[in-house]
């Protein structure tokens, strides 16, 4: 069937709907947003106003001592602030305001979550990389750990539900905003860099310095799948790596959505013209052939953002003795439409390869 603008809009809408729900947006809030959008309401304003309501409710419930209810609504508020930014590209006053609210709301959630979630700041270059160290409930010495990397939008807050799938399976997770991501970029001036693997080397040093963990894995979604593949190629401490809808050459995203020329220019802190010189250097050529650890490439057959050809090329070039290409047919980017299965599959795959002890 020939793709028409209507089909393209439907694909984009399905991707957005599935992504919002899978990353923790409350189902009731989703329905309110959809109703308001049909009536022509401004998306960022609607999401922000609803987020303000949820945040106020969280604080009210916390004051009453209803910790679990407060946690839910802090998380719900942060999810609304996060999805409210989807249409915004520039780091302008509106986006700054909404993003600061996101960070504050999620901070309220983390504060009530208890010792299972440790807020971390990893020194790197002249700034720090922000994140959370999430331990499983039955953590023990030698606990396997996964370094988890988000993509070019959404950042670490969006990946938290996926991180919890891993924690439920006995894995610790270091979920960070690396260079060009989230608070590391917006608050700490940590811009994206071509040799992103250097930053992850420092994150792995941080894990090792803790002295409590065993086998190390790495997981990246969307552009993060490209980032972690670079790391897996050069850092042999990584025992298993998971690409979730990554790319062999991320510049392909501009064919589907030209606005990403501006988005990535912002991440790198350069002009769009300067970005044109960076795109060709963002590639796994010469690196995929060095990925020797266990390697899982999960990709949607119908991904229009990062094409299936790149996933097939990466897995074909890897010399790993334990590699797998997991294709999800009829889904969209990051397995939109099958996240419930796909993210659990990735968590199980990592647990099977990293868990070499029995937690007491």
C-alpha positions in Angstrom: 0.0 0.0 0.0 1.3 3.4 -0.9 2.0 5.6 2.1 -0.1 8.8 2.1 0.0 11.7 4.4 -2.9 10.2 6.3 -1.1 6.9 6.8 2.0 8.8 8.0 -0.1 10.8 10.5 -1.6 7.5 11.7 1.8 5.9 12.2 3.1 8.9 14.0 0.0 9.1 16.2 0.3 5.4 17.1 3.9 5.7 17.9 3.2 8.7 20.2 0.3 7.0 21.9 2.1 3.8 22.6 5.3 5.5 23.7 3.5 7.7 26.2 1.6 4.8 27.8 4.6 2.4 27.9 6.8 5.0 29.5 4.5 5.6 32.4 1.8 8.1 31.5 -1.3 7.5 33.6 -4.1 6.0 31.3 -6.6 8.5 32.6 -4.3 11.4 31.9 -3.7 10.0 28.4 -7.5 10.1 27.7 -7.7 13.7 28.9 -4.9 14.7 26.7 -6.4 13.0 23.7 -9.8 14.6 24.3 -8.2 18.0 24.6 -6.2 17.5 21.5 -9.3 16.7 19.5 -10.8 20.0 20.7 -7.8 21.9 19.3 -6.1 22.6 22.7 -2.4 23.5 22.8 -0.5 20.2 23.6 2.3 21.6 25.8 -0.1 23.9 27.8 -2.6 21.2 28.3 0.0 18.7 29.6 1.6 21.3 31.8 -1.7 22.3 33.4 -2.7 18.7 34.0 0.7 18.1 35.4 0.3 21.0 37.8 -2.9 19.4 39.1 -1.3 16.0 39.6 1.7 17.6 41.3 -0.6 19.5 43.7 -2.5 16.3 44.5 0.8 14.4 45.1 1.9 17.1 47.7 -1.6 17.0 49.3 -1.5 13.2 49.7 2.1 13.3 51.0 1.1 15.8 53.7 -1.6 13.3 54.8 1.0 10.5 55.0 -0.3 8.6 52.0 3.1 7.8 50.6 2.1 5.3 47.9 -0.6 7.6 46.5 1.8 10.5 46.6 4.5 8.5 44.7 2.0 7.7 42.0 0.9 11.3 41.4 4.5 12.6 41.5 5.3 10.1 38.8 2.1 11.0 36.9 3.0 14.7 37.0 6.5 14.1 35.8 5.2 12.0 32.9 2.8 14.8 31.8 5.6 17.4 31.9 7.7 15.0 29.8 5.2 14.3 27.1 4.2 17.9 27.1 7.6 18.7 25.6 7.3 16.4 22.6 6.4 19.2 20.1 9.0 21.6 21.5 12.4 21.7 19.8 14.2 24.8 21.0 15.5 25.2 24.6 13.3 28.3 25.1 11.6 29.7 28.2 8.5 27.4 27.8 10.6 24.3 27.6 12.8 25.3 30.4 9.8 25.9 32.7 8.2 22.6 31.8 11.4 20.6 32.1 12.2 22.1 35.5 8.8 21.0 36.7 9.5 17.5 35.3 12.7 17.2 37.3 11.1 18.5 40.5 8.1 16.1 40.2 10.3 13.1 39.5 12.5 14.2 42.4 9.4 14.0 44.6 8.9 10.4 43.4 12.5 9.4 44.0 12.5 10.9 47.5 9.6 8.7 48.5 10.9 5.6 46.7 13.3 4.9 49.5 16.9 3.4 49.5 16.2 1.3 46.4 16.9 4.3 44.2 20.1 6.3 44.8 20.6 9.6 43.1 24.1 9.8 41.5 26.3 12.4 39.9 29.3 11.1 37.9 32.1 13.6 37.3 33.1 13.7 33.6 35.2 16.3 31.9 34.2 19.7 33.4 30.6 18.6 34.3 28.7 15.7 35.8 26.4 13.0 34.4 23.2 12.7 36.4 21.3 9.5 37.1 20.0 6.9 39.4 21.4 3.7 40.7 18.5 1.3 41.1 19.1 -1.8 43.2 16.8 -4.8 43.2 14.9 -5.5 46.4 17.1 -8.6 47.2 20.4 -7.2 46.2 23.6 -9.1 47.2 27.3 -8.9 46.8 28.2 -9.5 43.1 24.8 -8.3 41.9 24.9 -7.9 38.1 24.3 -4.4 36.9 23.1 -2.8 33.6 24.2 0.7 32.4 21.0 2.0 30.8 21.1 4.8 28.2 18.1 6.7 26.8 17.9 8.2 23.3 17.8 11.7 21.8 14.5 12.7 23.5 12.6 11.6 26.6 15.8 10.9 28.5 16.2 9.0 31.8 12.8 9.6 33.2 11.2 8.0 30.2 13.3 4.8 30.6 12.5 4.3 34.3 9.7 1.8 33.8 12.0 -0.3 31.6 14.7 -0.1 34.3 12.2 -1.5 36.8 11.6 -4.5 34.6 15.3 -5.3 35.1 15.3 -4.6 38.8 12.4 -7.0 39.1 14.6 -9.7 37.6 17.4 -9.1 40.1 19.5 -6.7 38.1 20.8 -3.4 39.4 20.5 -0.5 36.9 22.6 2.6 36.5 20.2 4.8 34.5 21.9 8.0 33.4 21.6 11.0 31.2 24.9 10.9 29.3 26.3 13.7 27.2 23.6 15.4 25.2 20.8 14.1 27.4 18.4 15.4 30.0 19.7 17.2 33.0 23.3 16.4 32.1 22.9 18.6 29.1 20.3 21.2 30.1 21.5 21.8 33.6 25.2 20.7 33.5 26.2 21.8 30.0 27.3 18.3 29.0 26.9 18.3 25.2 26.7 15.3 22.9 30.1 14.1 21.5 31.1 11.8 18.7 33.2 9.5 21.0 30.3 8.9 23.4 31.9 5.6 24.5 34.4 7.6 26.5 31.7 8.9 28.8 30.3 5.4 29.3 33.8 4.2 30.2 33.7 6.7 33.0 30.3 5.4 34.0 31.6 1.9 34.1 34.5 3.1 36.2 31.9 4.5 38.6 30.2 1.1 38.8 33.5 -0.7 39.5 34.4 1.8 42.2 31.3 0.9 44.1 32.8 -2.5 44.7 29.4 -4.3 45.0 28.6 -5.4 41.5 29.4 -8.4 39.3 28.8 -8.8 35.6 28.1 -5.6 33.6 25.6 -5.2 30.8 24.5 -2.2 28.8 21.2 -1.2 27.2 20.3 1.6 24.9 17.0 2.7 23.3 16.7 4.5 20.0 19.8 6.6 19.4 21.0 5.0 22.7 21.2 1.7 20.8 23.8 3.3 18.6 25.6 4.8 21.6 25.9 1.5 23.5 27.0 -0.4 20.4 30.0 2.0 20.3 30.7 1.3 23.9 30.4 -2.5 23.5 32.9 -2.4 20.7 35.7 -0.9 22.8 35.1 -1.7 26.5 35.5 -5.4 27.2 34.1 -5.1 30.7 30.7 -5.2 29.0 29.5 -8.8 29.0 26.1 -8.2 27.3 24.7 -5.4 25.2 21.1 -4.7 24.1 20.3 -2.4 21.1 16.6 -1.4 21.2 15.7 0.2 17.9 19.2 1.7 17.4 20.9 2.8 14.2 24.0 2.0 12.3 24.1 5.5 10.9 21.8 7.9 13.0 21.8 10.5 10.3 19.1 8.5 8.6 16.6 10.0 11.0 16.6 13.2 9.1 15.1 11.5 6.1 12.0 10.6 8.1 11.9 13.8 10.2 14.0 16.7 9.0 13.4 18.5 12.3 16.0 16.3 13.8 18.7 18.3 12.1 17.7 21.1 14.6 17.3 18.7 17.5 20.7 17.1 17.1 22.4 20.5 16.5 21.0 21.5 19.9 22.3 18.3 21.5 25.8 18.9 20.1 25.7 22.7 20.7 26.4 23.5 17.1 24.6 25.1 14.1 22.7 22.9 11.6 25.4 23.6 9.0 28.1 22.3 11.4 25.9 19.4 12.1 26.0 18.5 8.5 29.7 17.7 8.9 29.0 15.6 12.0 26.4 13.3 10.6 28.7 11.2 8.4 31.0 10.6 11.4 28.1 9.1 13.4 28.5 5.5 12.2 29.2 2.0 13.5 31.5 1.3 10.5 34.7 -0.2 11.9 33.1 -0.7 15.3 30.3 -3.2 14.8 32.9 -5.7 13.8 34.5 -5.4 17.2 31.4 -6.2 19.3 32.4 -9.6 20.8 30.1 -9.6 23.9 26.7 -11.1 23.9 24.7 -8.9 21.6 20.9 -8.6 21.3 19.5 -6.3 18.5 15.8 -5.7 18.9 14.2 -3.8 16.1 10.8 -3.2 14.4 10.4 -4.4 10.9 8.3 -1.3 10.2 10.6 1.3 11.9 10.6 4.4 9.8 12.9 6.4 12.0 15.9 3.9 12.1 15.6 1.4 9.3 15.8 -2.4 9.7 18.7 -2.5 7.3 21.0 -0.9 9.9 20.0 -3.5 12.6 20.7 -6.3 10.2 24.1 -4.9 9.2 25.2 -4.4 12.9 24.3 -7.9 13.9 25.9 -9.4 10.7 29.2 -7.6 11.3 29.4 -8.5 15.0 31.7 -11.5 15.6 29.9 -12.4 18.8 29.4 -16.1 19.4 26.2 -15.2 21.2 24.2 -12.7 19.1 20.6 -12.4 18.2 18.4 -10.3 16.0 14.9 -10.1 17.4 12.4 -8.6 14.9 9.0 -7.4 15.9 6.7 -7.3 12.9 4.0 -4.7 12.5 5.4 -2.4 15.3 7.0 1.0 15.1 10.1 2.6 16.6 11.1 1.0 19.9 8.6 -1.7 19.3 5.7 0.7 19.7 2.6 -1.5 19.9 4.5 -4.4 21.5 6.4 -2.8 24.4 4.9 -5.1 27.0 6.5 -8.1 25.4 9.6 -6.5 24.0 10.9 -4.7 27.1 10.4 -7.8 29.2 12.2 -9.9 26.6 15.2 -7.6 26.8 15.2 -7.7 30.6 15.0 -11.5 30.6 17.7 -11.8 28.0 20.1 -9.6 30.1 19.2 -11.5 33.3 19.9 -14.8 31.7 23.4 -13.7 30.7 24.4 -11.6 33.6 22.9 -13.3 36.7 25.6 -15.7 37.8 24.6 -15.8 41.5 21.5 -16.5 43.5 20.3 -13.6 45.6 19.4 -14.5 49.2 
